[in-house]
Amino acid sequence: GDDNSGRKVITFSCCRMPPSHQLNHTRLLEYLKYTLDQYVENDYTVVYFHYGLKSLNKPSLKWLQTAYKEFDRKPRNLMLASRLLNVFATMHLLFLRQVSFSFPRYKKNLKALYVVHPTNFIKILWNIFKPLISHKFGKKITYLNYLSDLREHLKYDQLNIPQEVILHDENLRQKQKGKLPPVVKVPPPRPPLPTQQFGVSLQYIKDKNNGELIPPVMKETVSYLKSKGLHVEGLFRRSASIQTIKDVQKLYNQGKPVDFDDYHDIHIPAVILKTFLRELPQPLLTFECYDPIVGITSVESSLRVTRCKQIIQGLPDHNYVVLKYLICFLHMVSQESIYNRMTASSLACVFGLNLVWPSKGTASLSALVPLNLFTELLIDFYTNIFNSRTVPGE
């Protein structure tokens, strides 16, 4: 999301950290570098949700020292070092002194660090080390006791806040009132509507739409973006109001017309398209293709396009047609990268995990590179990969 000054907001949720013994910290380091480098070349804000950080999942001080030394070996990595240390600043405030003196660009690019649900221990540490940290940097750190306090500083409804954090916030508020929160009963799932678009299979949508292979929501978002979004810088990178996205999803699910002109935000149809793909019960590239796709990096470079073609030839007809339709559009977007700055590589970073994921759990850190590489090859070599298969009704 964005803050009230239009700066990019990066969130870090401690409750999402797995136990340390289950986490490869070297890969975590690579993932942080890979992810943060996409967003923090300009001014940015960090929101740190402290709830969920425990002795079981907290990175050790030794690991942070190792990370610092690794980043410090090469000048080009200095900025990345500061970004990483920024995320963990509230966990190990002692590092702030060294960071604030060592990385002038760090202080320039980071404009605000919001620590949500800080513990008394963190506040005590801050008071101890505050004299060692530069005054200018210290002014960038703000402690917020409740989620509602965030509304004063940034666009709250754009944040994707973990449910665990929301429940913790409610518990804190109820304790302030001297009573426990009511037990929430979860209603049984409802059957999908005949007009449902999100969260149902491609086959379901086809059966309810007179056999049309391309889902209406995909056809409408792609058509709109083709006509009005190809030259928009950062297309598919920007977020949109979570409430607005939910409202548009509701309209589609109810079979009501959606006019994206009414929202005056080109990023809404872009987010809707990504959301549709992400909410499919089975990924567009199917669970069966996950392992072959992850293995793409083990294939000789000159043979990778051929391997991509072999993998997608194994897709069901319906998945193949929808994938071809989508990749054709993304190829078109990449051809306009001089205007929109979205190369095939950039689009792959956005769409990789929206096209395929494992049947159990989530994609590992090591899988990100091959997943994105596979997607990039599909976009770059669209004509070569999709030129030899025709599906009836396409």
Secondary structure by P-SEA (a helix, b strand, c coil): cccccccbbbbbbccccccccccaaaaaaaaaaaaccccccccbbbbbbcccccccccccaaaaaaaaaaaaccccaaaaaaaaaaaaccccccaaaaaaaccaaaaaaccbbbbccccaaaaaaaaaacccccaaaaaabbbbccccccccccccccccccaaaaaaaaaaaaaaacccccbbbbcccccccccccccccaaaaaaacccccccaaaaaaaaaaaaccccccccccccccaaaaaaaaaaaaaccccccccccccaaaaaaaaaaaaacccccccccaaaaaaacccccccaaaaaaaaaaaaccaaaaaaaaaaaaaaaaaaaacccccccaaaaaaaccccccccccccccccaaaaaaaaaaaaaaaccccccccccccc
